[in-house]
Amino acid sequence: MTTEIRLLRVNAAADITGTSVSEYYSRAARGLVPPLLKIGVKASRVPSYELDIVNKARIAGRSDAQIREIVRGLVKAREHLLDDAVQ
């Protein structure tokens, strides 16, 4: 069973999180949104499901410290994403 993962450009990521592009980069630097993945020499993207999780945390009233933990977990989970898909 495969799950579709959409990789979004920073403009779309900023739109989904309700920020400007520069604010998205600022929040990423502070660990409040997922950082972009380098997928090519001049291309970076962010998985849409990670943005959904962060938005749900914001809606649920999670603090910045809690959201940083969520983002850290999402980034760490990227390492094992393929492992889960191959099994």
C-alpha positions in Angstrom: 0.0 0.0 0.0 1.4 3.4 -1.0 0.5 6.7 0.4 0.9 9.8 -1.7 3.3 12.3 -0.4 3.2 15.8 -2.0 6.4 17.8 -1.9 5.6 21.5 -1.8 7.6 24.6 -2.8 8.3 27.2 -0.1 5.6 29.5 -1.6 3.0 26.8 -1.1 4.3 25.9 2.3 4.1 29.5 3.4 0.6 29.8 2.1 -0.5 26.6 4.0 1.0 27.9 7.2 -0.4 31.4 6.7 2.9 33.1 6.5 5.0 35.0 4.0 8.0 33.1 2.5 10.5 35.1 4.6 8.4 34.4 7.7 8.4 30.7 6.8 12.2 30.7 6.6 12.4 32.5 9.9 10.1 30.0 11.6 12.0 27.1 10.1 15.2 28.5 11.6 13.5 28.6 15.0 12.2 25.1 14.6 8.5 26.1 14.4 7.8 24.7 10.9 9.5 21.8 9.0 12.7 22.8 7.2 12.9 22.4 3.5 14.4 19.2 2.0 17.1 19.5 -0.7 15.8 17.4 -3.6 18.1 18.8 -6.3 20.9 21.3 -7.0 18.4 24.2 -7.1 15.3 22.5 -5.7 14.0 22.3 -2.1 10.6 21.1 -0.9 8.6 20.3 2.2 6.3 17.3 2.6 2.7 18.5 2.8 1.8 16.0 5.6 4.4 17.7 7.9 2.7 21.0 7.4 -0.7 19.5 8.2 0.6 18.1 11.5 2.1 21.5 12.5 -1.1 23.3 11.6 -3.1 20.8 13.7 -0.8 21.4 16.6 -1.3 25.2 16.3 -5.1 24.8 16.1 -4.9 22.6 19.2 -3.2 25.4 21.0 0.3 23.8 21.4 3.0 26.0 22.7 6.1 27.0 20.6 8.1 24.6 22.7 5.7 21.7 22.0 5.7 22.5 18.3 9.5 22.5 18.2 9.4 19.0 19.6 6.8 18.0 17.0 9.0 19.4 14.2 12.1 17.7 15.6 10.2 14.4 15.5 9.0 15.0 12.0 12.5 15.6 10.8 13.8 12.6 12.6 11.0 10.4 11.1 12.2 11.4 7.6 15.2 9.1 8.1 12.9 6.1 8.5 10.2 7.0 5.9 11.6 4.6 3.3 12.1 1.8 5.8 8.4 1.9 6.6 7.4 2.0 3.0 9.6 -1.0 1.9 8.4 -3.4 4.7 
